[in-house]
Amino acid sequence: MMDILMYLFETYIHSEVELQVDQDTLSDELVRAGFHQSDIHKALNWLEKLAALQETAEQQPMQSGALTSMRVYTQDEVLRLDTHCRGFLLFLEQIHVLNTETREMVIDRVMELETTEFFLDDLKWVILMVLFNVPGHESAYHQMEDLLYEAEEGLLH
């Protein structure tokens, strides 16, 4: 499912392709690209839930200053998000790429992924997808995008 999400993100976000594609057309394209129908359905459902989170989210500007609380992770979250992932989320809060609302959106989307293995690189892509879909967080999205591409070049983590 992560492969489909990354494929869609890279194909439609970083291109001039029209973003308003109907689900059947998109599904057909993904089948032609070699993805399985059941995984496609799960990925499209995941994106629909992300859109729903976006609609209910308040537009909170990024705040400066120290963190006022610490996130306590559930046992299931700890199993999915290893110490590197949790540390990276905390780091992003400290540098104001994420706030508590966007962090919770990221964790929600991570926990909805049907995967047995989840790595820091996967988390970075989920964060990028969430930030792209939350109005008012364009600066945070660009900062995360810079962090992601710098990491791929070996400059961070």
Backbone as numpy.savetxt, mean C-alpha at the origin, in Angstrom:
# Nx Ny Nz CAx CAy CAz Cx Cy Cz
-1.23 -12.60 -5.39 -2.05 -11.41 -5.39 -1.19 -10.15 -5.39
-0.08 -10.14 -4.67 0.82 -8.97 -4.66 1.32 -8.68 -6.06
1.61 -9.73 -6.83 2.09 -9.53 -8.20 1.05 -8.78 -9.04
-0.20 -9.14 -8.88 -1.27 -8.48 -9.63 -1.39 -7.02 -9.21
-1.36 -6.78 -7.90 -1.47 -5.41 -7.41 -0.31 -4.54 -7.90
0.89 -5.09 -7.86 2.05 -4.34 -8.34 1.95 -4.10 -9.85
1.51 -5.11 -10.59 1.33 -4.98 -12.04 0.34 -3.86 -12.35
-0.80 -3.87 -11.67 -1.81 -2.84 -11.90 -1.29 -1.46 -11.53
-0.62 -1.38 -10.40 -0.11 -0.09 -9.94 0.89 0.48 -10.95
1.83 -0.35 -11.37 2.85 0.13 -12.30 2.27 0.41 -13.69
1.31 -0.39 -14.11 0.74 -0.23 -15.45 -0.17 0.99 -15.54
-1.01 1.18 -14.54 -2.01 2.24 -14.63 -1.63 3.53 -13.93
-0.82 3.47 -12.92 -0.46 4.68 -12.19 0.69 5.41 -12.87
1.69 4.68 -13.30 2.87 5.29 -13.88 2.83 5.26 -15.39
1.65 5.46 -15.96 1.52 5.50 -17.41 0.41 6.47 -17.77
0.23 6.66 -19.05 -0.81 7.56 -19.53 -2.12 6.81 -19.77
-2.20 5.55 -19.37 -3.39 4.73 -19.58 -4.54 5.27 -18.74
-5.73 5.30 -19.31 -6.93 5.76 -18.61 -7.18 4.93 -17.36
-7.41 5.60 -16.23 -7.62 4.92 -14.96 -9.02 4.32 -14.82
-9.99 4.81 -15.56 -11.36 4.32 -15.45 -11.58 3.17 -16.44
-11.09 2.00 -16.09 -11.24 0.81 -16.92 -12.27 -0.08 -16.25
-13.21 -0.64 -17.03 -14.21 -1.47 -16.38 -13.59 -2.79 -15.93
-14.20 -3.37 -14.90 -13.63 -4.53 -14.22 -13.50 -5.74 -15.15
-14.45 -5.95 -16.06 -14.37 -7.08 -16.99 -13.20 -6.93 -17.95
-13.02 -5.73 -18.47 -11.90 -5.47 -19.38 -10.58 -5.67 -18.65
-10.50 -5.15 -17.45 -9.30 -5.29 -16.64 -9.03 -6.75 -16.32
-10.06 -7.48 -15.99 -9.94 -8.90 -15.68 -9.41 -9.67 -16.90
-9.97 -9.37 -18.08 -9.52 -10.02 -19.32 -8.05 -9.72 -19.59
-7.66 -8.47 -19.38 -6.26 -8.08 -19.59 -5.33 -8.85 -18.65
-5.74 -8.99 -17.40 -4.91 -9.69 -16.42 -4.82 -11.19 -16.74
-5.89 -11.77 -17.24 -5.84 -13.18 -17.66 -4.86 -13.33 -18.81
-4.93 -12.40 -19.77 -3.98 -12.44 -20.91 -2.54 -12.24 -20.43
-2.36 -11.50 -19.33 -1.01 -11.28 -18.79 -0.50 -12.50 -18.03
-1.39 -13.52 -17.83 -0.94 -14.75 -17.21 -1.37 -14.97 -15.77
-2.23 -14.10 -15.25 -2.68 -14.25 -13.87 -3.91 -15.15 -13.82
-4.10 -15.84 -12.70 -5.24 -16.72 -12.50 -6.48 -15.93 -12.10
-7.64 -16.38 -12.58 -8.90 -15.68 -12.35 -9.20 -15.49 -10.86
-8.95 -16.51 -10.05 -9.24 -16.38 -8.61 -8.36 -15.31 -7.96
-7.10 -15.24 -8.35 -6.21 -14.22 -7.81 -6.62 -12.83 -8.30
-7.07 -12.75 -9.54 -7.53 -11.47 -10.09 -8.72 -10.96 -9.29
-9.67 -11.85 -9.03 -10.86 -11.47 -8.26 -10.46 -10.95 -6.87
-9.53 -11.64 -6.22 -9.08 -11.23 -4.88 -8.39 -9.86 -4.94
-7.56 -9.65 -5.96 -6.84 -8.37 -6.08 -7.82 -7.23 -6.35
-8.79 -7.44 -7.21 -9.76 -6.39 -7.51 -10.63 -6.09 -6.28
-10.96 -7.11 -5.52 -11.70 -6.92 -4.27 -10.86 -6.12 -3.27
-9.57 -6.44 -3.21 -8.65 -5.72 -2.32 -8.63 -4.24 -2.68
-8.58 -3.94 -3.99 -8.57 -2.55 -4.44 -9.89 -1.84 -4.15
-11.00 -2.56 -4.28 -12.30 -1.98 -3.94 -12.34 -1.59 -2.46
-11.81 -2.45 -1.60 -11.79 -2.15 -0.17 -10.86 -0.97 0.12
-9.78 -0.84 -0.63 -8.89 0.31 -0.48 -9.64 1.59 -0.85
-10.39 1.53 -1.93 -11.18 2.69 -2.34 -12.22 3.05 -1.28
-12.82 2.04 -0.67 -13.80 2.28 0.39 -13.15 2.94 1.60
-11.93 2.53 1.93 -11.20 3.17 3.04 -10.94 4.63 2.72
-10.60 4.89 1.47 -10.32 6.25 1.03 -11.55 7.13 1.20
-12.71 6.60 0.85 -13.95 7.37 0.94 -14.31 7.70 2.38
-13.97 6.84 3.31 -14.33 7.08 4.70 -13.25 7.84 5.47
-12.08 7.95 4.88 -10.96 8.61 5.58 -11.15 10.12 5.59
-10.82 10.70 6.72 -10.80 12.15 6.82 -9.50 12.64 6.21
-9.51 13.83 5.64 -8.29 14.39 5.09 -7.53 15.05 6.23
-6.59 14.29 6.76 -5.77 14.81 7.86 -4.42 15.25 7.31
-4.04 16.50 7.51 -2.71 16.90 7.08 -1.66 16.22 7.95
-0.50 16.03 7.38 0.59 15.44 8.15 0.96 16.41 9.27
1.16 15.87 10.45 1.46 16.70 11.60 2.93 16.59 11.95
3.48 17.71 12.40 4.86 17.66 12.86 4.87 17.45 14.36
6.02 17.15 14.87 6.13 16.94 16.30 6.36 15.47 16.62
6.46 15.19 17.91 6.75 13.83 18.36 5.51 12.96 18.30
5.73 11.67 18.22 4.63 10.73 18.27 4.01 10.78 19.66
2.69 10.70 19.70 2.02 10.79 20.99 1.56 9.43 21.51
1.65 8.41 20.68 1.23 7.08 21.12 2.06 6.02 20.41
1.95 4.80 20.91 2.69 3.67 20.33 1.68 2.63 19.91
1.83 2.10 18.73 0.91 1.08 18.19 1.27 -0.28 18.78
0.29 -0.95 19.34 0.46 -2.32 19.84 -0.17 -3.24 18.80
0.62 -4.17 18.29 0.18 -5.05 17.22 -0.47 -6.32 17.78
-1.49 -6.81 17.09 -2.12 -8.07 17.47 -1.20 -9.22 17.11
-1.52 -10.38 17.61 -0.71 -11.56 17.30 -0.69 -11.84 15.80
-1.83 -11.73 15.13 -1.89 -11.96 13.69 -1.06 -10.93 12.93
-1.11 -9.68 13.39 -0.31 -8.64 12.74 1.18 -8.90 12.91
1.58 -9.35 14.09 2.99 -9.66 14.35 3.46 -10.81 13.46
2.57 -11.78 13.23 2.93 -12.89 12.35 3.11 -12.44 10.90
2.32 -11.46 10.47 2.41 -10.97 9.09 3.50 -9.93 8.94
3.61 -9.03 9.91 4.56 -7.92 9.85 5.72 -8.20 10.79
6.84 -8.61 10.23 8.00 -8.92 11.08 8.58 -7.64 11.67
9.63 -7.77 12.45 10.20 -6.59 13.13 10.70 -5.54 12.14
11.20 -5.98 10.99 11.66 -5.01 9.98 10.47 -4.19 9.46
9.36 -4.85 9.20 8.16 -4.16 8.71 7.61 -3.20 9.75
7.51 -3.67 10.98 6.98 -2.81 12.05 7.91 -1.63 12.30
9.20 -1.88 12.27 10.17 -0.80 12.43 10.09 0.21 11.31
9.86 -0.26 10.10 9.74 0.64 8.95 8.48 1.51 9.07
7.39 0.91 9.54 6.17 1.70 9.75 6.41 2.80 10.78
7.10 2.46 11.86 7.41 3.45 12.89 8.32 4.54 12.32
9.31 4.15 11.55 10.21 5.11 10.90 9.41 6.08 10.02
8.47 5.55 9.24 7.68 6.40 8.35 6.79 7.36 9.14
6.33 6.94 10.31 5.57 7.85 11.16 6.49 8.95 11.71
7.69 8.57 12.09 8.61 9.55 12.66 9.03 10.61 11.65
9.12 10.23 10.38 9.50 11.22 9.35 8.27 11.80 8.65
7.08 11.50 9.18 5.81 12.08 8.75 5.40 11.70 7.34
5.78 10.51 6.92 5.25 9.97 5.67 3.88 9.36 5.97
3.77 8.71 7.12 2.50 8.14 7.57 2.04 8.87 8.82
0.73 8.98 8.98 0.17 9.40 10.25 -0.60 8.20 10.80
-1.24 8.35 11.93 -1.91 7.19 12.52 -3.01 6.65 11.61
-3.72 7.52 10.93 -4.79 7.08 10.04 -4.25 6.29 8.84
-3.23 6.82 8.18 -2.69 6.11 7.02 -1.96 4.84 7.43
-1.34 4.86 8.62 -0.70 3.64 9.11 -1.74 2.53 9.29
-2.87 2.89 9.87 -3.93 1.89 10.08 -4.50 1.40 8.75
-4.58 2.28 7.78 -5.04 1.86 6.45 -4.06 0.86 5.84
-2.76 1.13 6.00 -1.73 0.22 5.49 -1.86 -1.14 6.18
-1.96 -1.13 7.50 -2.06 -2.40 8.23 -3.32 -3.16 7.81
-4.42 -2.45 7.65 -5.65 -3.08 7.19 -5.46 -3.76 5.84
-4.82 -3.08 4.91 -4.61 -3.63 3.56 -3.64 -4.81 3.60
-2.61 -4.72 4.44 -1.66 -5.83 4.58 -2.36 -7.06 5.10
-3.19 -6.88 6.10 -3.85 -8.02 6.72 -4.89 -8.66 5.79
-5.35 -7.93 4.80 -6.31 -8.47 3.83 -5.63 -9.26 2.71
-4.32 -9.16 2.61 -3.60 -9.92 1.58 -3.62 -11.40 1.93
-3.92 -12.20 0.95 -3.90 -13.65 1.17 -2.55 -14.18 0.70
-1.61 -14.15 1.63 -0.26 -14.59 1.32 0.35 -15.25 2.55
1.20 -16.22 2.31 1.89 -16.86 3.43 3.20 -16.16 3.73
3.77 -15.50 2.74 5.03 -14.77 2.93 4.81 -13.30 2.63
5.31 -12.47 3.49 5.18 -11.03 3.32 6.49 -10.39 3.76
7.06 -9.57 2.90 8.38 -9.00 3.15 8.31 -7.48 3.18
9.40 -6.88 3.63 9.50 -5.43 3.71 9.24 -4.78 2.35
9.76 -5.35 1.28 9.52 -4.78 -0.04 8.03 -4.79 -0.40
7.32 -5.84 0.00 5.87 -5.89 -0.22 5.18 -4.77 0.55
5.61 -4.57 1.78 5.03 -3.51 2.61 5.21 -2.15 1.96
6.39 -1.90 1.41 6.65 -0.61 0.78 5.69 -0.36 -0.38
5.38 -1.40 -1.15 4.44 -1.24 -2.26 3.02 -1.00 -1.74
2.64 -1.68 -0.68 1.30 -1.46 -0.11 1.20 -0.02 0.39
2.23 0.46 1.05 2.23 1.85 1.55 2.07 2.81 0.39
2.80 2.57 -0.68 2.72 3.44 -1.85 1.30 3.44 -2.42
0.67 2.28 -2.51 -0.68 2.18 -3.05 -1.68 2.91 -2.15
-1.52 2.76 -0.84 -2.43 3.43 0.09 -2.27 4.94 -0.03
-1.04 5.43 0.04 -0.81 6.88 -0.02 -1.30 7.49 -1.32
-1.16 6.75 -2.41 -1.63 7.25 -3.70 -3.14 7.45 -3.69
-3.84 6.62 -2.94 -5.30 6.64 -2.93 -5.93 7.51 -1.85
-5.12 8.17 -1.04 -5.67 9.01 0.03 -5.50 10.48 -0.36
-6.61 11.16 -0.60 -6.53 12.59 -0.96 -5.83 13.40 0.13
-5.06 14.36 -0.30 -4.38 15.24 0.65 -3.03 14.74 1.13
-2.61 13.57 0.64 -1.33 13.00 1.07 -0.36 12.86 -0.11
-0.47 13.76 -1.06 0.37 13.69 -2.25 1.85 13.85 -1.90
2.14 14.76 -0.96 3.52 14.96 -0.55 4.10 13.69 0.08
3.30 13.06 0.94 3.74 11.81 1.58 3.95 10.73 0.54
3.06 10.67 -0.47 3.20 9.69 -1.54 4.53 9.89 -2.27
4.84 11.13 -2.62 6.08 11.41 -3.35 7.31 11.11 -2.49
7.20 11.40 -1.20 8.31 11.08 -0.30 8.51 9.57 -0.22
7.42 8.82 -0.13 7.50 7.35 -0.08 8.03 6.81 -1.40
7.59 7.38 -2.50 8.07 6.96 -3.81 9.58 7.17 -3.91
10.06 8.31 -3.43 11.50 8.56 -3.41 12.23 7.53 -2.55
11.67 7.22 -1.37 12.28 6.22 -0.50 12.33 4.85 -1.17
11.25 4.49 -1.86 11.17 3.19 -2.52 12.21 3.07 -3.62
12.31 4.08 -4.45 13.26 4.00 -5.56 14.69 4.17 -5.12
14.92 4.95 -4.04 16.28 5.02 -3.48 16.68 3.68 -2.90
15.75 2.98 -2.27 16.03 1.67 -1.69 16.40 0.68 -2.79
15.70 0.76 -3.93 16.01 -0.13 -5.03 17.41 0.13 -5.58
17.87 1.37 -5.44 19.22 1.71 -5.89 20.27 1.44 -4.82
19.83 0.95 -3.66 20.76 0.59 -2.60 21.11 1.71 -1.65
20.32 2.79 -1.64 20.64 3.92 -0.80 19.97 3.91 0.57
18.92 3.08 0.73 18.20 3.05 2.00 17.83 1.61 2.30
17.96 1.19 3.54 17.64 -0.17 4.01 18.32 -1.18 3.14
